[in-house]
Amino acid sequence: MVEFAIVVFAFLLVMFATMLAAFHSIQRATAETAAATGVQVAASGAPGRVDQPDLAGAFAPTRDLLRSVMFATAIVQVPPGRPCPPLGGIAQDTLEVCAYPDGELVAETVRGHPNLLLPAFVADRLPFSIDVTVEMHAVSYQP
Amino acid sequence: MSGRGGAGGRGQALVETAVTLPIMIVLFLGFLAAGVAAQGYVDLETAVALAAAANATAYADDRADADRFATSTFEATVGHDSLLRSQGLACSGDYGAGGTVTCQGSAALEFSRTPLAVVVPVDPTLTAQASAVRSPYRSARP
């Protein structure tokens, strides 16, 4: 009986950890896709100023893609042009989206701690944060 | 002669544990390595897709600039993944307006920098490919 209880507990623990890891993989892959989508908008010309990157325009498509897998997570836009703060400075259940210039390139970062649908005392101890940065050369519109 | 709880039984349990535990650890690390590899591949795919898109935004028939746009995009994006080491990007195709350019990028996944090197003693090379179409209205450099 004791052996059975130990085995069942271990089995449930491993199964739960596996499901959590799979869920985190989906969240991270979506963050990568969302950042890549956003940075393509950011690297394009801004409305009315086609020779300037559209940093502010990157947030909406990124947020729309992230929302599908980030349950109960606040998706926050950092003022365009500023890099994201380090992970330690971002609150739990929050993702920050930052688009900023990097020389001839434009970068977009999605960084933070998504809600894992777990009690806070468990989620706080898990290393499942997201930190994705992609860059793209700014589009060179002709004058 | 010893029973289930005797010295023989304890010895058998010890041998079973000694055999099972390393297998479990290797399996666990193997699954972890597969996850890290999948993550690295997603990052590389993204970098190559963005590089191809950047290539297609350059002026038509300006191969040098188009390749520079693509390479800088690829290198910068791969550089943000701490486990990927770029091994280069190559693009080819039609650089004219309306043409399709295909880029292929590769990177080494550096397991050697992690404890996963125990189960993956080599740094595998990942390769990804992506295409992009230049706008048919893209002008040549003035």
Interface residues (C-beta under 8 A of the other chain):
Chain A: A21 S25 R28 A29 E32 T33 A35 A36 V39 Q40 A43 D102 E104 L105 A107 V132 T133 V134 E135 M136 H137 V139 S140 Q142 P143
Chain B: G35 A38 Q39 V42 D43 T46 A47 A49 L50 A53 A54 T57 A58 Y59 D65 R68 F69 A70 S72 T73 A76 T77 H80 S139 P142
